[in-house]
């Protein structure tokens, strides 16, 4: 049986640059993930690991995007040294 993933679309838009100029760039990214990302976002926010929800959202989204790439590329030597540390980190996070 084929494993199904959830499909997502992420839209990233420059709003204001650090020099004060208005941003002009945008990116639309379609991707899939084996987890329900909106559920993960709710769980991370509810744990109140960070002082505000925006930081919790950035953290959860960045972590899930990164770890999904690692899973899809598990034989890539780039991730070889990180794999044990990420595994330990995820166990610690889930225990909070």
Secondary structure, 3 states (H helix, E strand, C coil): CCCCCEEEEEEEECCECCCCCECCCEEEEEEEECCCHHHHHHHHHHCCCCCCHHHHHHHHHHHHHHHHHHHHCCCCHHHHHHHHHHHHHHHHHHHC
